[in-house]
């Protein structure tokens, strides 16, 4: 669902007249290159694709060479122009300054060359965009795969998606649990932390960031203050440092802390976070339960289900005007609050026989008058049906 929608957006923008550089950035191993390849096949416009993934290619002149090849294509097709795709461009030094110069040259000479950039390091991509390419780009966030996409591509059941998450590259390994876990830890988690965060951003306490990530994953779906986390972290520093590290983890598509909805932005920013993995595979590798064990434990499975719903909501809000929160007042709670403009949708997840009464939804409705109040799971909207619909649908915009 996410990928299909993003592919449609990219295709539509590349078919338009030359206006902005298109930037696709997102977590590792979510199919950015595959998505672009599918879009290019559907375009009638000639294109040139090049990747800077090889270490020997990471020379600034490489960008110039690829750009010149694409310019030749654009010159041959003056009516339709051409498309240039640069993959992993953030691996080249001063990439944003070089692209700014070339883009401005083409703008001045009216060269009909459209450009799209791909990157698996959102932090570095964003830094280059804001420092050098301001006013020249549009972003298309690439997120983790949805249930619909994993179901269509691999025939996954709802239960498999909830446990194994939305990493397409790991799908062939789920029959070998140890190998699947090792792949997640080495190829995804460690690679993201070491290459996309620690090497690209100043982190004074890398061991703290790693432990914070682990702890945040373990507590996915739960509300836990930074102060309480300090007690479980060695050399924890202060809560400001922890909040900054969570922001970094959120930007690389791994873990976020949802704010409490209060109707006042100042209070929301300073609220206790509700921890949320952006892919339930990250929650699964942090637990000691296998797929079969998790399914047989109703209370534990409820955490998985709530994390899957939360990940669906967070991923679905990226790149839109929607925001996602939680709400709690004393012993009353609403799992998720979806905000679009001034309209609210309250969402409560009920995966088992518990939570027969829903005082949280009632209290929230009285206090904030949401447009919709949804019960997802037992006695409400089927979890499968909820995950198959785009988040904008649940915000009341079909």
VENRA-V280179 format. One line per field, one symbol per residue. phi: phi as a letter, one per 20 degrees, with the letter a starting at -180 (. if undefined). A space follows every 10 residues. Layout:
BEGIN
phi: ???
END
This chain:
BEGIN
phi: .fffffffff ffffefffcc feddcaffmd nfffgfffff feeeffbcdb ceffgfeedg fffgffffff ffffffdffe mbcdddelff edflgffffg ffffffffel fedeccddbd cgffgfffff ecdgndccdc fddffeggff fffcmfegff ffeemddffe ffdffcgfff fffffeedff ffffeedfed cfcfcgffff ffgfffffdg ndebfffffg fddelfmdff ffffffffff femdbcdfef fcncfffffe effdfbfebf gffffedddf gffffedgff fgffffffff ffffffefmc eeccccbbbl edbcgbcedc meedcecddc eceflfdcff ffffffeclf fbcdddogmc fggffffeef fgffencf
END
